Amino acid sequence: MASDQVKPPQPTSTPRDVPHRGPAKALIFAWGLLTLCFMPLVAIVLGSYIQGHWGTAFVIFVVPAAMELAPRGFWAKSGWIRVIPFFLLIQAFLLTLEYVSMRQGPVTYGKHNRTHFDAKAYATAIADPARAQLGGPIRVVSGSANPAGILAVQLVEKPLVLIDGRLDRSPWMSSGLVARCGAVELGFTESVDMPPADGAMPSAPEVSYARVRIDAADARPVGPMLPGLSWRVRRPEPGAAPCELR
């Protein structure tokens, strides 16, 4: 009977027959390749600045995008023995890249980073001579944020920091405080300045304080721990009110 006849099996779908595969590939390429290539190009052409971690959200799509670029059937022929060495090589490269670019890494900043020099020795070289010239405690440190902040933290008085010598960048400072108490000024002087160390990184302290100029009169170089940095004492103005933090 006809009902007893076995129906032939129907052909199954193959990836080649799956509809709308083109839009799916386009989405993977858009997230995995297009954005990562387009944004740096815009930054180069227009001169804009992008953070180093901006592409983290798109990196996960790089692998499927790269796999889609391979010829059809390529990954089906690749066994674990072939894939694992490439995987380990990529992981080793990423770990090395992380090590050489990490913020506290000795390769990137070396001895120029503020965490790689003796901050106590830096403060000791300035503290006692500065107190002697001021005739009392140090209440204000003026200069770029990094070297001035490091000195202020190390001093027992914990003085206020006048960033770049500007009140508009230091809202915690009163307008007459420097006139009453004097200050230790940190910065760059052409006559006393030491040449910057070779290989200084853009984020090293000596690069940031080079833009702050101080009077060369009575200025002294800090020393080799911060090449190029000089310091001087700005005494309280004659006739000024007593030094009070207010």
C-alpha positions in Angstrom: 0.0 0.0 0.0 1.0 3.6 -0.6 0.7 4.5 3.1 3.3 1.8 3.9 5.9 3.3 1.6 8.8 5.0 3.4 9.2 8.7 2.5 12.7 9.7 1.4 14.6 11.9 3.9 14.4 15.6 3.3 17.7 17.4 2.6 18.9 19.4 5.6 19.9 23.1 5.4 23.6 23.9 5.1 25.3 27.1 6.2 25.4 28.1 2.5 21.5 27.9 2.4 20.9 29.8 5.6 19.1 33.1 4.7 20.3 36.6 5.8 23.8 35.5 6.5 25.1 38.6 4.8 23.7 41.1 7.3 25.1 39.0 10.2 28.6 39.1 8.8 28.2 42.8 8.2 27.3 43.3 11.9 30.4 41.3 13.0 32.7 43.3 10.7 31.1 46.6 11.9 31.8 45.8 15.5 35.0 43.9 15.1 36.9 45.8 12.5 35.2 48.9 11.2 35.0 50.8 14.5 38.6 49.9 15.6 39.9 51.1 12.3 37.7 54.2 11.8 38.2 55.8 15.2 42.1 55.9 15.1 41.9 57.2 11.6 39.6 60.1 12.7 42.0 60.8 15.6 44.9 61.0 13.2 43.2 63.1 10.5 41.4 65.5 12.9 44.0 65.5 15.6 41.6 64.5 18.3 42.6 62.6 21.5 41.1 59.2 22.4 41.7 57.3 25.6 43.8 54.2 25.4 41.0 51.9 26.6 38.3 53.3 24.3 38.2 50.2 22.1 37.8 47.6 24.9 34.1 47.0 24.2 34.9 46.1 20.5 37.9 43.9 21.0 35.8 40.9 21.8 34.4 41.0 18.3 37.8 41.0 16.6 38.2 37.2 16.8 34.9 36.3 15.1 35.5 39.0 12.5 39.0 37.6 11.8 37.5 34.1 11.6 35.0 35.3 9.0 37.8 36.5 6.8 39.2 33.0 6.5 38.3 30.9 3.5 35.2 28.7 3.8 36.1 25.4 5.6 39.4 26.7 6.9 38.5 26.4 10.6 36.9 23.0 10.1 40.3 21.7 9.0 42.2 23.3 11.9 42.5 21.0 14.8 43.5 21.8 18.4 47.1 21.0 17.8 47.3 23.8 15.2 45.2 26.3 17.2 46.7 26.1 20.6 50.2 27.4 19.7 48.6 30.5 18.1 46.4 31.0 21.1 49.4 30.8 23.5 51.4 33.1 21.2 48.6 35.7 21.3 48.3 35.5 25.1 52.0 35.9 25.5 52.0 39.0 23.3 49.1 40.5 25.2 50.8 39.9 28.6 54.0 41.5 27.3 52.2 44.5 26.0 50.4 44.9 29.3 53.7 44.8 31.2 55.5 47.3 29.1 52.5 49.8 29.0 51.2 49.5 32.6 51.1 52.7 34.5 53.4 51.5 37.3 55.7 49.5 35.0 59.4 50.1 35.2 59.7 49.9 31.4 57.4 52.8 30.7 58.4 55.2 33.4 61.5 53.7 35.0 63.2 56.0 37.4 61.4 59.0 36.1 58.1 58.0 37.6 57.4 59.6 41.0 56.9 56.1 42.6 60.5 55.1 41.6 62.5 57.8 43.4 63.2 58.6 47.1 60.5 61.1 47.9 61.8 61.5 51.5 65.2 62.5 50.3 63.6 64.9 47.9 61.7 66.6 50.8 64.7 66.5 53.1 66.9 68.4 50.6 64.4 71.2 50.6 62.7 71.3 54.0 65.3 72.5 56.5 66.9 75.2 54.2 63.4 76.4 53.2 62.3 76.7 56.9 65.5 78.6 57.7 64.8 81.2 55.0 61.1 81.5 55.9 61.9 81.8 59.6 59.2 79.2 60.4 57.1 76.4 59.0 56.3 75.8 55.3 52.7 76.7 54.7 52.5 76.8 50.9 54.2 74.9 48.1 53.9 76.4 44.6 54.5 74.6 41.4 53.2 71.9 39.1 50.8 69.4 40.7 53.1 66.4 40.7 56.3 67.7 42.3 54.5 70.2 44.5 52.1 67.6 45.7 54.8 65.0 46.5 56.7 67.6 48.5 53.6 68.7 50.4 52.8 65.1 51.4 56.3 64.5 52.7 56.5 67.6 54.8 55.3 67.4 58.4 53.4 70.7 58.1 51.3 69.3 55.2 51.3 72.7 53.4 48.7 73.8 50.8 49.6 73.4 47.1 49.3 76.4 44.8 49.1 74.6 41.5 51.2 76.2 38.8 51.4 79.2 41.0 47.9 80.2 40.1 45.0 80.9 42.5 42.4 80.2 39.8 43.6 76.5 39.8 43.8 76.3 43.6 40.4 77.3 45.0 41.4 76.1 48.5 43.9 79.0 48.7 43.1 82.4 50.0 44.4 85.4 48.0 46.7 86.8 50.7 48.1 83.5 52.1 51.4 83.6 50.1 51.9 87.3 51.1 51.5 86.4 54.7 53.3 83.0 54.9 55.6 82.9 51.9 56.0 79.8 49.8 58.4 77.2 48.5 58.4 77.6 44.7 59.2 74.7 42.4 59.8 75.0 38.7 62.1 75.7 35.8 64.8 78.3 35.5 67.2 78.7 32.6 70.2 79.7 34.7 70.0 77.1 37.4 68.2 74.3 35.5 69.8 70.9 35.0 69.4 69.2 31.6 66.5 66.7 31.6 67.5 63.0 31.7 67.7 61.1 28.5 64.6 59.0 27.7 62.2 61.0 29.8 58.6 59.9 29.1 55.9 62.4 28.3 54.1 61.7 31.7 57.3 62.0 33.7 57.4 64.7 36.4 60.1 66.8 34.7 58.0 67.2 31.6 55.1 68.6 33.6 57.0 71.1 35.7 59.0 72.4 32.8 56.1 74.7 31.9 56.3 76.5 35.3 58.9 79.2 35.5 60.3 80.6 38.7 62.7 83.4 39.4 66.3 82.4 39.1 67.4 84.5 42.1 68.5 82.2 44.9 67.1 79.1 43.1 68.7 75.8 43.6 68.5 72.5 41.6 66.7 69.8 43.5 69.1 67.1 42.3 69.3 64.0 40.1 66.0 62.5 41.5 64.1 65.1 39.5 66.3 66.4 36.8 65.5 70.0 35.7 63.5 70.9 38.8 64.7 73.9 40.8 63.3 75.4 44.0 63.5 78.8 45.8 61.8 80.5 48.8 59.4 83.3 48.4 59.5 85.2 51.7 56.5 86.8 53.3 55.9 90.4 52.2 57.1 93.1 54.6 54.3 94.5 56.7 52.0 91.6 56.0 49.7 90.2 58.6 50.9 87.2 60.7 50.8 83.8 58.9 47.5 82.3 59.7 45.7 79.6 57.5 42.3 81.1 56.7 
